[in-house]
């Protein structure tokens, strides 16, 4: 089987459309003689939790070996804008959140790699994975734009 690396932010069990698309690829690629290796964010938090996309999840990086694929989940710590949204998006501090979010978005292009510590860890993990698996032939990337 040919190995294919799939880099995804959204992946099962997250209930986002992107995660369903990536899961479908992982389910069907082995039928075409591909062995998918997925690197994604950890989603061990329930979708019933309010703003679960913005919550910390996972305590360590984990590897799950399935029939015909492997899933590497990386722990997630939310960055500043997500933390502020979770704390200040309602009530009295809503104005402060909007001001801080506007400033964050204004300076984001200049500080992108410093602000997105998850993506820095993801990039380092992928580099190490590629060194260990020199036989990976293809790559599919499905992450938020302008980040990776």
C-alpha positions as CSV (number, residue, x, y, z in Angstrom):
1,X,0.0,0.0,0.0
2,X,1.1,3.5,-0.8
3,X,1.2,5.8,2.3
4,X,-0.7,9.1,2.1
5,X,-0.4,11.8,4.7
6,X,-3.7,13.7,5.6
7,X,-3.3,16.9,7.6
8,X,-6.6,18.0,9.0
9,X,-7.7,20.4,11.7
10,X,-11.3,18.9,11.8
11,X,-11.6,15.2,12.0
12,X,-13.8,12.6,13.7
13,X,-15.4,12.7,16.3
14,X,-15.8,16.4,15.6
15,X,-19.2,17.0,13.9
16,X,-17.9,19.6,11.4
17,X,-18.5,19.1,7.7
18,X,-14.7,19.1,7.0
19,X,-14.3,16.2,9.5
20,X,-16.9,14.1,7.8
21,X,-15.2,14.7,4.4
22,X,-11.7,13.7,5.8
23,X,-13.2,10.6,7.6
24,X,-14.8,9.5,4.3
25,X,-11.4,9.7,2.6
26,X,-9.8,7.7,5.3
27,X,-12.6,5.1,5.1
28,X,-12.3,4.7,1.3
29,X,-8.7,5.3,0.4
30,X,-7.6,1.7,1.4
31,X,-9.9,0.4,-1.3
32,X,-7.5,2.1,-3.8
33,X,-4.4,0.7,-2.2
34,X,-3.6,3.8,-0.1
35,X,-2.7,3.7,3.6
36,X,-3.9,7.0,5.1
37,X,-1.9,8.6,8.0
38,X,-4.0,11.4,9.6
39,X,-2.5,14.2,11.7
40,X,-5.3,16.2,13.4
41,X,-6.4,18.0,16.5
42,X,-7.6,16.0,19.4
43,X,-11.4,16.2,19.7
44,X,-12.0,14.3,23.0
45,X,-14.5,17.0,24.1
46,X,-18.2,16.5,23.8
47,X,-20.1,18.6,21.1
48,X,-22.7,19.2,23.8
49,X,-20.3,21.5,25.6
50,X,-20.9,25.1,24.7
51,X,-18.2,26.5,22.4
52,X,-16.4,23.1,22.3
53,X,-14.3,24.2,19.3
54,X,-12.6,26.6,21.6
55,X,-11.9,24.3,24.6
56,X,-8.7,22.6,25.5
57,X,-8.7,18.9,24.5
58,X,-6.2,16.1,24.9
59,X,-3.5,15.8,27.4
60,X,-0.9,14.3,25.1
61,X,-0.4,13.3,21.5
62,X,-1.9,9.9,20.7
63,X,-1.6,7.4,17.8
64,X,-4.6,5.1,17.0
65,X,-4.0,2.3,14.6
66,X,-7.1,1.2,12.7
67,X,-7.6,-1.4,10.0
68,X,-6.0,0.3,7.0
69,X,-5.1,3.6,8.6
70,X,-3.5,5.4,11.5
71,X,-4.7,8.6,13.3
72,X,-2.3,10.9,15.1
73,X,-4.2,13.2,17.4
74,X,-2.4,16.2,18.8
75,X,-3.4,17.9,22.1
76,X,-5.0,21.3,21.6
77,X,-4.6,24.4,23.7
78,X,-6.7,27.3,22.4
79,X,-4.9,30.5,21.4
80,X,-5.6,33.9,22.8
81,X,-8.6,35.0,20.7
82,X,-10.4,31.7,21.4
83,X,-9.7,31.9,25.1
84,X,-11.0,35.5,25.2
85,X,-14.1,34.6,23.2
86,X,-14.9,31.8,25.6
87,X,-14.6,34.0,28.6
88,X,-15.8,37.4,27.3
89,X,-18.2,36.9,24.4
90,X,-21.3,37.3,26.6
91,X,-22.5,39.9,29.1
92,X,-20.5,42.8,30.5
93,X,-17.2,42.0,28.8
94,X,-18.6,41.6,25.3
95,X,-17.3,45.0,24.3
96,X,-13.8,44.2,25.6
97,X,-13.9,41.0,23.6
98,X,-14.8,42.8,20.4
99,X,-12.0,45.3,20.9
100,X,-9.4,42.6,21.7
101,X,-10.6,40.5,18.8
102,X,-10.3,43.4,16.4
103,X,-6.7,44.1,17.6
104,X,-5.9,40.4,17.4
105,X,-7.1,40.2,13.8
106,X,-5.3,43.4,12.9
107,X,-1.9,42.1,14.1
108,X,-2.5,38.5,13.2
109,X,-0.7,38.6,9.8
110,X,2.4,39.9,11.5
111,X,2.4,37.4,14.4
112,X,0.7,34.4,12.8
113,X,3.2,31.7,13.9
114,X,3.5,33.2,17.4
115,X,-0.3,33.2,17.9
116,X,-1.0,29.7,16.7
117,X,1.0,27.5,18.9
118,X,-1.1,24.5,17.9
119,X,0.0,24.9,14.3
120,X,3.6,25.2,15.3
121,X,3.4,21.9,17.2
122,X,1.5,20.4,14.3
123,X,4.2,21.4,11.8
124,X,7.0,20.0,14.0
125,X,5.1,16.8,14.5
126,X,4.6,16.4,10.7
127,X,8.3,17.1,10.0
128,X,9.3,14.3,12.5
129,X,6.6,12.0,11.0
130,X,8.0,12.5,7.5
131,X,11.5,11.8,8.6
132,X,10.4,8.5,10.2
133,X,8.2,7.6,7.2
134,X,10.2,8.3,4.1
135,X,7.9,6.2,2.0
136,X,4.9,8.7,2.3
137,X,4.1,9.5,-1.4
138,X,1.3,12.0,-1.2
139,X,-0.3,14.6,1.1
140,X,-3.8,16.0,1.5
141,X,-4.1,19.2,3.6
142,X,-7.4,20.3,5.0
143,X,-6.7,23.1,7.5
144,X,-8.0,26.7,8.0
145,X,-6.6,28.8,5.2
146,X,-3.4,30.9,5.5
147,X,-2.3,29.0,8.6
148,X,-0.2,26.1,7.4
